[in-house]
Amino acid sequence: MNRCELVKAAIGHRAAERPPYFIDICPEACEVFGARLGVKDWGAFLDNDVADVSAPWWDWHELGPDWAGIDVPKSRPAVMGRGSYDAMMDGIKAARDAQAEKYLLVRIYGSHFEKAYFSRGFENFLADMGGAPEFARNLLGLIIEKNMVMLENILHLPEIDGVLLGSDWGSQRGLLMSPAVWQDMIRPGEQKEYDLIHAYGKDVWVHSCGDIGAIIPSLVEMGLDVLNPVQPEAMDIAGLKRRHGSKLAFWGGISTQKTLPFGTPDEVRREARRVRDMMSVDGGYIFAPAQSIQADVPAENLLALLEAAREIPG
């Protein structure tokens, strides 16, 4: 079983010799650890089972001043594409040449709810959802309309195995909106994206921080394949595995708020193995910290985490 097959086995809830791993590290941490560990090529050092590339996408462009105010904007929002499809293809070719056996994931963060509040500001858009729902729905619909075009431009590429979409719907105490509002305003657009990605035979990955437990049954119904980051400080990850583990794969779950920055290497190994063994029963788990590793994590703890990631359980 090669490394792409390991990831596909996890997503398909099939047994494998070990769970795949996919560990992120922040640029600032790379600088700190690079000096300590002598690492120059972090891709080779981490050697994840997943290779990832970014896609050309789009941004808001020179929005009028009314978009920053509390009242519903009157001007039409302008958008502008960013990135290069040629550069993306070069990145995919380089990833395939150097990491031929790995699963290839296209990462797209800030793809829906976040994109909306990037245009209005966080508080303004939450107020829009409550006080100007027609405007909020129309804005979210425009975002999905643009996203679908961009997705169509990349999904035909045979090298791509999955697509990661990202919108943070939760705080550590619950959803940022009511479940009813999420169902009304967020779910329809997400469903369109998931269906399109699946139509091309790719897996759907979603990043959403915080406690989003109230909508996980809906995400399962919608066909989501992989959920990230699964923060143990925000959700009962054992309960998530018990309730949804037969239909949903989880990526993350190892504490980046407590154990990694403040624990000892032995404590990191213990937690990493405990989470790995619990979450990977009958597949369905991609080993990783809940968030990207930051510069406050001791280098010894990073090495302990990698040790646990690479070992064969049992």
Secondary structure, DSSP 8 states (H G I E B T S, - for coil): --HHHHHHHHHTT---SS--B---B-HHHHHHHHHHH--S-HHHHH--SEEEEE--EEEE-S--GGGGSSS---S---EEEES-HHHHHHHHHHHHHH-TTSEEEEEE-S-SHHHHHHHH-HHHHHHHHHH-HHHHHHHHHHHHHHHHHHHHHHHT-TT--EEEEE---EETTEESS-HHHIIIIIHHHHHHHHHHHHHTT-EEEEE--S--GGGHHHHHHHT--EEE---TTTS-HHHHHHHHTTT-EEEEEE-TTTHHHHS-HHHHHHHHHHHHHHHTTTS-EEEEESS-B-TTS-HHHHHHHHHHHHS---
